[in-house]
Amino acid sequence: MHWMSDHHWEVWLGISILLLVGEMCTLDLIMGMLAVGGLAGMLTAMLSGSWVVQGVVAAVVALAMLAVVRPSLARTLHSGPEIATGNARVIGMRGKVVEPVGPMQTGRIAIDGEFWTASADAELPIGLTVEVVEIRGATAHVRPAEASEFEQYHPPKEI
């Protein structure tokens, strides 16, 4: 116990290091904020010999970090694009028709090396590039990816 009274700043540094190790295990940004408070206690220990002053400074800085810095830091670190999983991941992807697709018949399309049952609002021939609009059950609802390519197979009718 005598060593601790002679080495205040080392004690605070040890506490901060332990809190940072704990932060690496949890990644919830709470122990990291407490570690910053411990570093503030360490800096105060270099200037003051009073454990009470060091503890108050460490507590105030840790609470300020938790209240002010952590919310914005967590929001920044946890924001990002939504990751589509399962069947929803193919929405917006393009593929090729491998069996004719139409409004009254389901066909098949190949998307990224996978074969999907597909439906469409118009007749789509083999070889046409299509885009997945939505997933209905286990069936991809598609539309032509390029209007010009669709017109190649379905030229506009003259009146």
C-alpha positions in Angstrom: 0.0 0.0 0.0 3.0 2.3 0.6 4.0 2.0 -3.0 0.6 3.3 -4.2 0.9 6.4 -2.1 4.3 7.2 -3.7 3.3 6.3 -7.3 -0.1 7.9 -7.9 0.4 8.5 -11.6 1.5 4.9 -12.2 -1.6 3.6 -10.5 -3.8 5.8 -12.8 -1.8 4.6 -15.8 -2.3 1.0 -14.8 -6.0 1.5 -14.4 -6.3 3.2 -17.8 -4.4 0.3 -19.5 -6.7 -2.3 -17.9 -9.7 -0.3 -19.0 -8.3 -0.1 -22.6 -7.7 -3.9 -22.6 -11.3 -4.3 -21.4 -12.5 -2.0 -24.2 -10.7 -4.1 -26.8 -12.7 -7.1 -25.6 -16.1 -5.4 -25.5 -15.9 -2.6 -28.2 -18.8 -0.8 -26.6 -16.9 2.5 -26.1 -17.6 2.6 -22.4 -14.4 1.4 -20.9 -12.5 3.5 -23.4 -14.2 6.6 -22.1 -13.4 5.6 -18.5 -9.8 5.0 -19.5 -9.6 8.6 -20.8 -10.9 9.6 -17.3 -8.1 7.5 -15.8 -5.5 9.3 -18.0 -6.9 12.6 -16.7 -6.5 11.3 -13.2 -2.9 10.4 -14.1 -2.2 13.9 -15.4 -3.7 15.4 -12.2 -1.5 13.0 -10.1 1.5 14.6 -11.7 0.4 18.0 -10.4 -1.4 17.2 -7.2 -0.7 14.6 -4.4 -4.3 14.4 -3.3 -6.2 11.2 -4.2 -9.5 13.1 -3.8 -8.6 15.7 -6.4 -7.3 13.0 -8.8 -10.5 10.9 -8.3 -12.8 13.9 -8.8 -11.0 15.0 -12.0 -11.0 11.4 -13.3 -14.7 11.0 -12.6 -15.7 14.3 -14.2 -13.7 13.7 -17.3 -15.0 10.1 -17.6 -18.6 11.2 -17.2 -18.1 14.0 -19.7 -16.6 11.6 -22.2 -19.6 9.2 -21.7 -22.2 12.0 -22.0 -20.6 14.1 -24.8 -18.1 12.1 -26.9 -19.4 8.5 -26.8 -22.9 9.1 -28.4 -21.5 10.9 -31.4 -18.6 8.5 -31.8 -20.9 5.5 -31.5 -23.2 7.0 -34.1 -20.3 7.7 -36.5 -18.8 4.2 -36.1 -22.1 2.3 -36.3 -23.5 4.2 -39.2 -23.1 2.7 -42.7 -25.0 1.1 -45.4 -27.6 -1.6 -44.7 -26.3 -5.0 -45.8 -28.9 -6.9 -47.7 -28.9 -10.6 -46.8 -30.9 -13.6 -48.0 -33.1 -13.2 -51.0 -33.1 -9.4 -50.7 -29.4 -9.2 -51.7 -30.3 -9.9 -55.4 -32.7 -6.9 -55.6 -31.2 -4.5 -58.1 -28.8 -7.1 -59.5 -28.7 -8.0 -63.2 -28.9 -11.4 -64.8 -29.6 -13.2 -68.0 -32.8 -15.0 -69.0 -32.0 -18.7 -69.5 -35.7 -19.9 -69.9 -38.3 -17.5 -71.3 -40.1 -15.4 -68.7 -43.5 -13.9 -69.1 -46.6 -12.6 -67.2 -48.4 -16.0 -67.4 -45.3 -18.2 -67.1 -42.3 -18.4 -64.8 -39.0 -18.9 -66.4 -35.4 -18.9 -65.1 -32.7 -16.4 -64.9 -29.0 -16.6 -64.0 -27.7 -14.1 -61.5 -24.1 -14.2 -60.4 -23.8 -17.9 -61.1 -27.1 -18.8 -59.4 -30.3 -19.8 -61.1 -33.6 -18.2 -60.0 -37.2 -18.8 -60.9 -38.4 -15.5 -62.4 -41.6 -13.7 -63.5 -42.1 -10.5 -65.4 -44.9 -8.2 -66.7 -43.8 -8.8 -70.4 -42.5 -11.6 -72.4 -38.7 -11.8 -72.0 -36.7 -14.0 -74.3 -33.6 -16.1 -73.6 -30.4 -14.0 -73.5 -32.1 -10.8 -72.4 -30.3 -8.9 -69.6 -32.8 -8.3 -66.8 -32.8 -6.5 -63.5 -34.4 -7.9 -60.3 -37.1 -5.5 -59.1 -38.4 -7.5 -56.1 -38.5 -11.0 -54.6 -42.0 -12.6 -54.3 -41.6 -15.7 -52.2 -38.8 -17.6 -53.9 -39.4 -16.0 -57.3 -37.5 -13.0 -58.7 -39.7 -10.4 -60.4 -37.6 -8.9 -63.2 -37.7 -6.2 -65.9 -35.5 -5.6 -68.9 -32.3 -3.9 -67.8 -31.9 -1.9 -71.0 -34.8 -0.5 -73.0 -32.9 -0.7 -76.2 -32.1 -4.4 -75.7 -35.7 -5.1 -75.0 -36.8 -3.3 -78.1 -34.4 -5.5 -80.1 -36.6 -8.5 -79.2 -39.9 -6.5 -79.1 -39.7 -3.7 -81.7 -42.4 -1.0 -81.2 -45.6 -1.6 -83.2 -46.5 1.0 -85.8 -50.0 2.3 -85.9 
